[in-house]
């Protein structure tokens, strides 16, 4: 799937939210694992990945996935500074994910030309993002911020917003989130367990991806 990257608009984010019911949130500890991991997800039917900037190899991993796995829509997660926005844009990512939306970071991300899935955990933060034209956003940290009940409560006053809740969601709880009318997809780390990645058990990751792809 081709993701438009010209304006960073809410339309672009809407495309992202429809790629798969689950967006794998991935921590890469070894650059060499990035490409086979991404290919395993694609074989399982998950064509989108969020690689978090929590480890030293993350930037190189993003660059390799973007270059070597053309069927994968690759995004950078845990983007917290304007410098990181610039670095991942140069690495070839197709979207950005931030845990929150402080002013300088939001300005830089919106100015990058990349679709932005910005994090919000309160009604005020959601409304602030909507003021910037973002109608699709990340609800984070989902479970700690009130989970499904919180999203049900905001659906009335904020009917035009759609969410990708992330944080504490499991394969068992994902279906209940996906059943909410204002939830388009969920973010989850369970698709790429560290023991499977370290063992190179790409078949297991492919199976987990296939189970996740079937949730929609």
ChimeraX attribute file (.defattr): number of C-alpha atoms within 10 A of each C-alpha:
attribute: neighborCount
match mode: 1-to-1
recipient: residues
	/A:1	12
	/A:2	11
	/A:3	17
	/A:4	18
	/A:5	17
	/A:6	12
	/A:7	15
	/A:8	22
	/A:9	20
	/A:10	19
	/A:11	15
	/A:12	21
	/A:13	25
	/A:14	20
	/A:15	15
	/A:16	27
	/A:17	23
	/A:18	12
	/A:19	19
	/A:20	21
	/A:21	23
	/A:22	31
	/A:23	27
	/A:24	25
	/A:25	23
	/A:26	26
	/A:27	22
	/A:28	25
	/A:29	17
	/A:30	15
	/A:31	17
	/A:32	13
	/A:33	16
	/A:34	25
	/A:35	19
	/A:36	17
	/A:37	22
	/A:38	29
	/A:39	22
	/A:40	23
	/A:41	29
	/A:42	20
	/A:43	17
	/A:44	21
	/A:45	20
	/A:46	29
	/A:47	25
	/A:48	26
	/A:49	25
	/A:50	24
	/A:51	26
	/A:52	21
	/A:53	21
	/A:54	15
	/A:55	12
	/A:56	12
	/A:57	16
	/A:58	23
	/A:59	23
	/A:60	17
	/A:61	23
	/A:62	27
	/A:63	20
	/A:64	17
	/A:65	27
	/A:66	21
	/A:67	15
	/A:68	15
	/A:69	17
	/A:70	13
	/A:71	17
	/A:72	21
	/A:73	23
	/A:74	25
	/A:75	28
	/A:76	28
	/A:77	24
	/A:78	19
	/A:79	21
	/A:80	19
	/A:81	15
	/A:82	15
	/A:83	11
	/A:84	19
	/A:85	26
	/A:86	13
	/A:87	12
	/A:88	23
	/A:89	19
	/A:90	11
	/A:91	19
	/A:92	18
	/A:93	25
	/A:94	23
	/A:95	29
	/A:96	28
	/A:97	23
	/A:98	25
	/A:99	19
	/A:100	21
	/A:101	19
	/A:102	13
	/A:103	9
	/A:104	11
	/A:105	20
	/A:106	21
	/A:107	13
	/A:108	16
	/A:109	29
	/A:110	20
	/A:111	14
	/A:112	20
	/A:113	17
	/A:114	24
	/A:115	30
	/A:116	29
	/A:117	31
	/A:118	29
	/A:119	26
	/A:120	25
	/A:121	19
	/A:122	15
	/A:123	15
	/A:124	10
	/A:125	17
	/A:126	24
	/A:127	16
	/A:128	14
	/A:129	20
	/A:130	17
	/A:131	10
	/A:132	13
	/A:133	14
	/A:134	25
	/A:135	22
	/A:136	30
	/A:137	27
	/A:138	28
	/A:139	31
	/A:140	25
	/A:141	19
	/A:142	22
	/A:143	16
	/A:144	10
	/A:145	16
	/A:146	16
	/A:147	19
	/A:148	18
	/A:149	12
	/A:150	16
	/A:151	23
	/A:152	15
	/A:153	12
	/A:154	15
	/A:155	16
	/A:156	9
	/A:157	9
	/A:158	16
	/A:159	11
	/A:160	11
	/A:161	18
	/A:162	24
	/A:163	27
	/A:164	26
	/A:165	31
	/A:166	26
	/A:167	19
	/A:168	17
	/A:169	20
	/A:170	15
	/A:171	15
	/A:172	7
	/A:173	11
	/A:174	21
	/A:175	17
	/A:176	10
	/A:177	22
	/A:178	21
	/A:179	13
	/A:180	17
	/A:181	13
	/A:182	20
	/A:183	25
	/A:184	24
	/A:185	28
	/A:186	26
	/A:187	26
	/A:188	22
	/A:189	20
	/A:190	18
	/A:191	26
	/A:192	26
	/A:193	15
	/A:194	15
	/A:195	9
	/A:196	15
	/A:197	20
	/A:198	14
	/A:199	9
	/A:200	14
	/A:201	16
	/A:202	21
	/A:203	15
	/A:204	18
	/A:205	24
	/A:206	23
	/A:207	17
	/A:208	21
	/A:209	25
	/A:210	19
	/A:211	15
	/A:212	25
	/A:213	19
	/A:214	13
	/A:215	14
	/A:216	12
